[in-house]
Each structure stands twice: as structure tokens, then as C-alpha cells.
Amino acid sequence: MQTAQILFATLTGAFAGVVFGLVDAPIPAPPELAGVMGIVGIYVGYKAIEYLDLVGDVANVLPF
């Protein structure tokens, strides 16, 4: 991923956070660090499965 994309995504998220704060709306994300780290963990786990090439078809595993 390019640095410009990461920077743009970060700035866009920060801008959205400012807008949500100004209108006193709840943010559509976990308001605690533990929740944010849970999302990071999901991403890391997904990328680990891709890296290890363990991607499979769930439909082949289900009994129905």
C-alpha cells in the first residue's frame, strides 16, 4: 500500500471524527482502545491466513 493512500485514509478518518464530534453524534467505531485493537487483530489474522495460503471455501466444510 502506498504511503499517500494511508495518509489520505488517516486524514479522512480524522475529518470524519471531527464532524461526528461537532454534531455530537456517536462515532461508528469502538470508542475504546481495546475495541480498536480488536479490529486490528481481525485484520492481522486475516492477513496471516492469506500469507500462509490457508484460504479455503467454508461451503465445502459445512455439513449442509
C-alpha positions, 0 to 999 in steps of 0.5 A, a space after each residue: 500500500 502506498 504511503 499517500 493512500 494511508 495518509 489520505 485514509 488517516 486524514 479522512 478518518 480524522 475529518 470524519 471524527 471531527 464532524 461526528 464530534 461537532 454534531 455530537 453524534 456517536 462515532 461508528 467505531 469502538 470508542 475504546 482502545 481495546 475495541 480498536 485493537 480488536 479490529 486490528 487483530 481481525 485484520 492481522 489474522 486475516 492477513 496471516 491466513 492469506 500469507 500462509 495460503 490457508 484460504 479455503 471455501 467454508 461451503 465445502 466444510 459445512 455439513 449442509 
